[in-house]
């Protein structure tokens, strides 16, 4: 099975620039997770959304790279039945005429 979470909007402190450290900015998180489904071992997408939101809100990452790895680390511990995980974080407002994003795929 593959679970998809698209455009999870989170207001958080993320980035290196002074104004990014002071003011929350909107980011979007996309997740794709392939997992071994068994009747009593399903993945609750609402729980995944809460985990991602909590991680980005509490940790206040400077780099998107570190944020992706932090989210991946939490998910891989709590959901050992996930075999492949793809994450993407988009910053839609940091550049006036573009959205920027970073993504990575792990085989766990």
N, C-alpha and C positions, 0 to 999 in steps of 0.2 A: 504494500500500500504506500501511497505517497500523499502526505498532507501538505497543503499550500496555505500560507498566510500571506496576503498581499496588502501592501500599503497600510501597515499598522502605524498609525500616527502617534508620535510621542514628542512632547515638548521637554527638552533636556539641555543640560550644559554639556557641550561636546565641541572640541576644537582647541587650537593653539592660540588664536588671536585674542587680544585683551577683551574685546567686546564679546567674544564667544565664551569667555570664562565668567562674565558677569551676567549675561542675559540668556535666558533659555531660548533655544531655537527649535523649530519644527524639523523633525526627521521622519522618514518613512522606513520601515523595516519590512523586507520580504523574506520569507522562509519557505524552503522546500525540503521536506524530510521524508526519506524512504525508510520504511521500518517493517520489521517482521510482525505481522498481525496475528495475534492469537485471541480467541474469544475474550479472555479475561485480561489481556494486555494491550488495550487500545490506548491511543494518545488523545487526550482532551485538548483541543485547540485553544479553548479559553484559558486553560492553565498555562499553555505555552505563551500566549499573548501576555499574560500577567507576569510571567517569569522574565520575558524580554523587557517589558516596561520597567519592572523593578530594577533589573540590572543596569539599564541605561540611566535611570533616574538617580540611583544611589551612587554609582561609580564615577560619574562625571569625567569620562575619558577625554584625553587630549587628542588622541589619534583614532581615526575610524578603524585602522588595522587592529589596535588593541581592543576596541569595542567589539569587533567581530569575534576575536579570539575569546574574549571574556564571556560573550553570549554562548559561543560554541562549547566552552568548558563547562558552563552550568548545565546546558542541555545534555551533553554527553554523560554527565554524572547522573542526572535525574531520569534520563530516558535511555538506558543501555540497549534497548531494542532498536534504536535508530542506527541504520547502516550507512546511509549517505545523508549529509546535511549541506545545504546550500543556503547562505545568508547574504543579504544585500542591504546596505544602509544608504539611503539617499538624503542629501541635504538640498532641498529645493530652493532655498532662499539665500544661500551664501554668495552666489554670483548672480548679478542682476539679470542676465539674459540666458541662464542655463541652470539645469539641475545637475549636481555632481553626485557620484555614487562610487561605492567600493563594494566588491563582492568576493566571495571565496566559496569553494566547494571542498568538503572533507569526506573521505571514506573512513568511517569510524570502525 
